[in-house]
Amino acid sequence: MTIKDIARLSGVGIATVSRVLNDHPDVSKETRRRVMEVVEENGFQPNNNAKHLKQQAGTSIALLVKGSQNMLFADLVERIQALLRDAGRDASVYYLDEDADEVSFALKLCRERKPLGIMFLGGDLALFQAGFQAIRIPCLLLTSSARALGFDNLSSITTNDEEASYQVVRFLADRGHRHIGVLGGGGRSSAQVGYRRFLGCRRAFQELGLPFDAARQCEPCRYSMAEAYDAARRLLERCPELTAVFAVSDVMAMGAIRAMRDMGKRVPEDVSVVGFDGIAISDYLVPRLATVHQNTQHMAERSVDVLLGSIERRGKPFHEIVPFQLTAGESVARLPCSNQDAS
């Protein structure tokens, strides 16, 4: 009887079983009960000596993080490290610039450090298409889908970014907003996550018949509060008619709100703002941020389960799209009828 057998019989992931056996508090009572029933029925005893030997025998998982200011990734890294630690695996974290070639870095890492597996947090699919075939170890791409790439050692866990952004624009339109700007997402590689969020916005604008001139209403920027601050100022100075701005990350939304305040604009009375990610701090902003919430605990658990399963079984790649939730927050105003009807 192994931990993999316990996971199979109890219907949960390997990482979840490890957390139960290590008395980790972040497990539901029902899940803990189900796992422990299987453990007791089969007389399972964790082999701590074997676990210690595994920890000494090169069990490192590499986490490659695109960008150092993305708070969503910071949350994911913390959760993933805890889950890997509970599963008896070491994690080595490497932070790369947003515009770095993560695939070339990973290939170099494979030659020099020989990790058991690699988890990419963020990534440019064009770079994977061009160079990933040289990487042979199990890998997982988190926050972007690798299904279309067709590599047999690359799994992925992601949210449907295009659909979520589509729903954001509809949400704003339902509250009377016709002149909506997009912060981030345009002008970047079509293989990056921000561009997929831009595509969702554009589809909603077209279906709803809302005015949208991408050259005027979309301002690209990096995942940085400081850069979003400057970008938001440029956007609002160029398009003073905007009543709402969709920032393709919460970090950008935070920078934008500060810029609006410094320009003498109130949120949401003068300009409404929606973010994307649902990072913890978004609930404590004033006003509380409307955002697309991604369940980081679920994403972390599934990512660890899938990658460890790939390392241990070398099976087919697995691709999952996790649900998102659009939370209304307090940063979006409902426009009066006179404004709703304005063109």
PyMOL commands that set and color helices and strands:
alter all, ss='L'
color gray80, all
select helices_A, chain A and resi 3-10+14-21+29-41+48-56+71-86+102-112+125-134+147-149+161-174+193-208+214-217+225-238+250-262+280-284+296-313+337-340
alter helices_A, ss='H'
color red, helices_A
select strands_A, chain A and resi 61-66+91-96+117-121+139-142+154-159+180-183+218-219+244-247+272-277+290-294+319-322+324-327
alter strands_A, ss='S'
color yellow, strands_A
deselect
rebuild
show_as cartoon
